[in-house]
Amino acid sequence: MISVSGLTKSYGRLVAVQDVSFSVGAGEILGLLGPNGAGKTTIMKLMTGYLQPQTGSVELDGFLVAEHPLQIKQRIGYLPEHVPLYPELTVREYLGFIAAARGLERSDAARAVSSAAERCHIGDVLPRVIGSLSKGYQQRVGLAQAILHDPPILILDEPTTGLDPNQIQDIRTLIKQLGQEKTVILSSHIMQEIEALCDRVVILHRGQTVAAGTADEISRQLRGEDCFVITVVGSSRPQLEAALPRLSGYRSHRVLAAEPGTPGPESAEAGVPGPRDPDPGASGHLRIRILLDSPEQRYSGADIFDWAAAEQLRLSELQHQRLGMEEIFAAVTGDTPKGDTFDA
């Protein structure tokens, strides 16, 4: 659906984007994440044809942006960070103007306005002047103009900037709904937003891609390992430790908790056993953290269940642990944002 290849864009001596490449499949939501000046907005402007790159190309729905600007504009809906609204117009007048600018016939325009208003939940404010609306409703109007012509691709730059918590949740829900039928690219300075909305993320730093993929994929690339936490019921620690080397990819483990009468939470990382209690053969509940080498292979809960079944171990808990988005960002950029957000 979308292919970005080798994009480079400079403003004089400042290189804003350098050799950035990524792809987005149909029906996918991709997030662009990065600190101030990372190049997110520039990339979006290059994707819409608003700017032209020095090198590289963007292909949307089979059309090169540089060669087919009209076809591209027909296929994308764009919501810039600062929504281009006319505060003196009513919502209906504004959306009607956008429909006319999009070349829709009058009968089609009326249907398009009604449909976009219904999907963005702004039907009750269609007669109202835009300047009298709250920031949340104005953002909804901006989304309505982006989907008015029913494009297959949406490009949303900071879609929840300046909204209160309730408005943010409303817009996120709307974007999630739109993502079920459209391809969406969005930028955000809120890490939790990227995690909540996006199927994949591209992390940018100083105009370059420093990581790309799902949070799980990036976490695994950074660690070179998969991490699982399991609770085993009715087995002794020696029985469990004898079975662990037969788990594909097994590197090490740590006992996190044990019932009275079973060994305590001392480390057995890297195969070095910790002190044992007087009754190491007792059965009970053992909660352990397992590390699996995974430079290429991805392990799943099914792999752990298959191993446990083969070893006749009963599991009452299985968690696949990964780095959080904030940890990932700090690891790939060498920077830790303050609080939950950072400038975009």
C-alpha positions in Angstrom: 0.0 0.0 0.0 2.8 2.5 1.0 6.5 2.3 0.2 9.0 4.9 1.4 12.4 4.4 -0.1 15.6 6.2 0.7 14.0 9.6 1.5 16.5 12.5 2.0 15.4 16.1 2.5 17.5 19.1 3.5 16.7 22.7 4.4 19.9 24.5 3.4 22.7 22.9 5.4 20.2 21.2 7.8 19.5 17.5 6.9 16.0 17.0 8.2 15.5 13.4 6.8 18.3 11.1 5.8 17.9 7.9 3.9 14.6 6.9 5.5 12.8 3.8 4.3 9.8 1.9 5.5 6.6 0.2 4.2 3.0 0.0 5.4 0.5 -2.7 4.5 -3.2 -2.2 3.8 -5.2 -1.8 6.9 -2.2 -1.2 9.1 -1.6 1.7 11.6 2.0 2.8 11.6 3.3 5.3 14.2 6.2 7.7 13.7 7.9 8.4 17.0 10.9 10.7 17.7 12.1 13.8 19.6 11.9 17.4 18.4 13.5 17.8 15.0 13.6 14.0 14.3 11.9 14.6 10.9 8.4 13.2 11.4 6.5 16.2 10.0 8.9 16.5 7.1 8.3 12.8 6.2 4.6 13.4 6.2 4.9 16.4 4.0 7.0 14.4 1.6 4.4 11.6 1.6 1.6 14.1 0.7 3.6 15.8 -2.1 3.7 19.1 -0.2 7.5 18.8 -0.2 9.8 17.2 -2.7 12.9 15.1 -1.6 16.4 15.6 -2.7 16.7 11.8 -3.1 14.4 8.8 -2.6 10.7 8.2 -3.5 7.3 7.6 -2.0 4.8 5.2 -3.6 1.2 5.2 -2.4 -1.4 2.7 -3.6 0.8 2.0 -6.7 1.4 5.7 -7.6 4.7 7.6 -7.2 4.0 10.8 -5.4 6.4 12.8 -7.6 4.9 11.6 -10.8 1.1 11.4 -10.0 0.3 14.3 -7.6 -3.5 14.4 -8.5 -4.0 10.7 -8.0 -2.1 10.8 -4.7 -4.3 13.6 -3.4 -7.4 11.6 -4.3 -6.1 8.7 -2.3 -5.0 10.4 0.9 -6.6 12.2 3.7 -4.2 14.6 5.6 -4.6 16.0 9.0 -1.7 18.4 9.7 -0.7 19.3 13.3 -2.5 22.6 13.0 -5.9 21.9 11.6 -6.7 24.2 8.6 -10.1 25.4 9.7 -12.0 28.6 8.9 -13.4 29.8 12.3 -16.0 32.1 10.8 -17.7 29.2 8.8 -20.2 26.7 10.2 -19.1 23.1 10.3 -21.5 22.3 7.4 -20.2 25.2 5.3 -16.6 24.3 5.9 -17.1 20.6 5.0 -19.1 21.7 2.0 -16.3 23.9 0.9 -13.8 21.0 1.3 -16.1 18.7 -0.7 -16.2 21.3 -3.6 -12.5 21.7 -3.5 -12.2 17.9 -3.8 -14.4 18.1 -6.9 -17.4 16.2 -5.5 -20.7 16.8 -7.3 -23.3 18.6 -5.1 -25.4 15.5 -4.4 -22.3 13.4 -3.7 -21.0 16.3 -1.5 -24.1 16.3 0.7 -23.9 12.6 1.2 -20.1 12.8 1.9 -20.6 15.5 4.5 -23.3 13.6 6.3 -21.3 10.4 6.3 -18.1 12.1 7.6 -20.1 13.9 10.2 -21.7 10.7 11.4 -18.4 8.8 11.6 -16.6 11.6 13.5 -19.6 12.2 15.7 -20.1 15.8 14.8 -23.6 15.7 13.4 -25.0 17.8 16.3 -22.6 20.7 15.6 -23.0 20.9 11.9 -24.9 24.2 12.2 -22.5 25.8 14.6 -19.7 28.2 13.8 -16.3 26.4 14.0 -14.7 29.2 16.1 -17.3 28.4 18.9 -16.3 24.8 19.2 -14.0 23.2 21.8 -10.6 22.0 20.7 -11.8 18.4 20.8 -14.7 19.1 18.4 -12.4 21.2 16.1 -10.1 18.2 15.9 -13.0 16.0 15.0 -13.9 18.5 12.2 -10.3 18.2 11.0 -10.6 14.4 10.9 -13.9 14.7 9.0 -12.3 16.8 6.3 -9.6 14.2 6.0 -12.0 11.3 5.4 -14.6 13.3 3.4 -13.7 11.8 0.1 -13.3 8.3 1.6 -9.5 7.9 0.9 -7.8 4.5 1.5 -4.9 6.3 3.3 -4.9 8.6 6.3 -1.8 10.7 7.3 -2.3 12.2 10.8 0.2 14.6 12.3 -0.1 14.8 16.1 -3.9 14.1 16.0 -4.4 14.5 19.8 -2.2 17.6 20.4 -3.7 20.0 22.9 -6.7 17.9 23.9 -7.8 17.0 27.4 -7.8 13.3 28.6 -11.4 12.6 27.6 -11.0 14.2 24.2 -7.8 12.3 23.6 -9.6 9.0 24.4 -12.4 9.9 22.0 -10.0 10.7 19.1 -8.0 7.5 19.8 -11.1 5.5 19.6 -12.1 7.1 16.4 -8.6 6.5 14.8 -8.8 2.9 15.9 -12.1 2.5 14.2 -10.8 4.2 11.0 -7.8 1.9 11.1 -10.1 -1.1 10.7 -10.8 -0.1 7.1 -8.0 2.3 6.1 -4.2 2.5 6.2 -3.1 5.0 8.8 0.2 6.8 9.5 0.3 9.0 12.5 2.9 10.8 14.5 2.6 11.4 18.2 4.7 12.7 21.1 2.8 10.4 23.5 4.4 7.0 23.8 1.4 5.4 25.3 -0.6 6.5 22.3 1.8 4.8 19.9 1.5 1.6 21.9 -2.3 1.8 22.1 -3.0 2.6 18.5 -0.2 1.4 16.3 0.5 -2.1 14.8 4.1 -1.0 14.1 6.4 1.9 14.9 9.3 3.7 13.2 11.5 5.5 15.7 13.4 8.5 14.2 16.4 10.3 15.6 18.2 13.2 13.9 16.4 12.5 10.7 17.3 8.8 10.6 15.5 5.5 11.3 17.0 4.0 14.4 14.4 1.2 14.9 11.4 -0.1 13.2 8.9 -2.9 13.8 6.4 -4.0 16.5 7.3 -3.2 20.1 8.0 -7.0 20.5 10.3 -7.1 17.5 12.3 -4.1 18.5 12.6 -5.3 22.1 13.8 -8.7 20.8 16.3 -7.1 18.5 17.7 -4.9 21.3 17.9 -7.8 23.8 18.8 -10.6 21.4 16.5 -12.7 23.5 12.9 -13.5 24.4 11.8 -13.3 28.1 9.0 -15.4 29.6 7.7 -15.7 33.1 6.0 -19.0 34.1 4.5 -20.5 37.2 4.9 -24.3 37.5 2.5 -26.2 39.8 3.3 -29.5 41.5 6.9 -29.9 40.4 10.2 -29.7 42.4 13.0 -27.3 41.6 15.4 -30.1 40.6 12.7 -31.5 38.2 12.2 -28.1 36.6 15.9 -27.3 36.3 16.5 -30.7 34.7 13.8 -29.9 32.1 14.9 -26.4 31.2 18.0 -27.3 29.0 15.6 -29.2 26.8 13.6 -26.0 26.0 14.7 -24.8 22.6 16.8 -21.6 22.8 17.2 -21.9 26.6 19.9 -19.5 28.0 19.2 -19.0 31.7 16.6 -18.6 34.3 15.8 -17.0 37.6 13.5 -18.2 40.3 11.3 -15.3 41.2 9.1 -16.9 43.9 8.5 -20.3 45.6 6.0 -21.7 48.1 7.3 -22.7 51.6 9.2 -25.9 51.3 10.5 -25.2 47.8 13.8 -23.3 47.0 13.8 -19.6 47.5 14.2 -16.8 44.9 18.0 -17.0 44.6 19.4 -16.6 41.1 20.3 -19.3 38.7 21.3 -17.0 35.9 23.6 -18.4 33.3 23.3 -21.8 34.8 24.9 -20.9 38.2 22.7 -22.3 40.9 21.9 -20.3 44.0 21.6 -21.6 47.6 18.9 -24.2 48.1 16.7 -24.7 51.1 16.9 -27.9 53.2 14.3 -29.6 51.1 15.1 -29.1 47.4 13.0 -32.0 46.3 9.7 -30.6 47.6 6.9 -29.9 45.2 4.9 -26.7 45.1 4.5 -23.5 43.1 7.6 -22.2 41.4 7.6 -18.8 39.5 10.6 -18.4 37.2 11.9 -16.0 34.6 13.3 -17.7 31.5 15.6 -16.1 28.9 15.7 -17.6 25.4 18.3 -16.8 22.7 16.4 -15.3 19.7 18.6 -13.4 17.4 16.5 -14.7 14.5 13.8 -17.0 15.7 10.8 -15.6 17.6 9.4 -17.7 20.4 5.8 -17.7 21.4 3.7 -19.0 24.3 2.9 -22.1 22.3 6.6 -23.1 22.3 6.6 -22.9 26.1 3.3 -24.9 26.4 4.6 -27.6 24.0 7.8 -27.9 26.1 5.9 -28.0 29.4 3.5 -30.7 28.0 6.5 -32.8 26.8 8.1 -32.5 30.3 4.8 -33.2 32.1 4.9 -29.8 33.8 1.7 -28.0 34.8 1.6 -24.3 34.1 -0.7 -21.9 35.9 0.9 -18.7 34.5 2.6 -17.7 31.3 3.7 -14.1 30.4 5.8 -12.9 27.5 7.7 -9.9 28.7 9.2 -7.2 26.6 10.7 -3.7 26.9 8.3 -0.9 27.1 8.2 1.8 24.5 9.9 4.3 26.8 12.8 1.8 27.4 13.0 1.1 23.7 13.2 4.8 22.9 15.9 5.4 25.4 17.9 2.4 24.2 17.9 3.4 20.5 18.3 7.2 20.9 20.4 7.4 24.0 17.8 9.8 25.5 15.2 9.4 28.1 12.1 11.6 27.7 10.8 13.4 30.8 7.5 12.0 32.1 5.1 10.5 29.6 5.8 12.8 26.7 8.5 14.6 24.8 8.5 17.3 22.1 7.7 16.1 18.6 
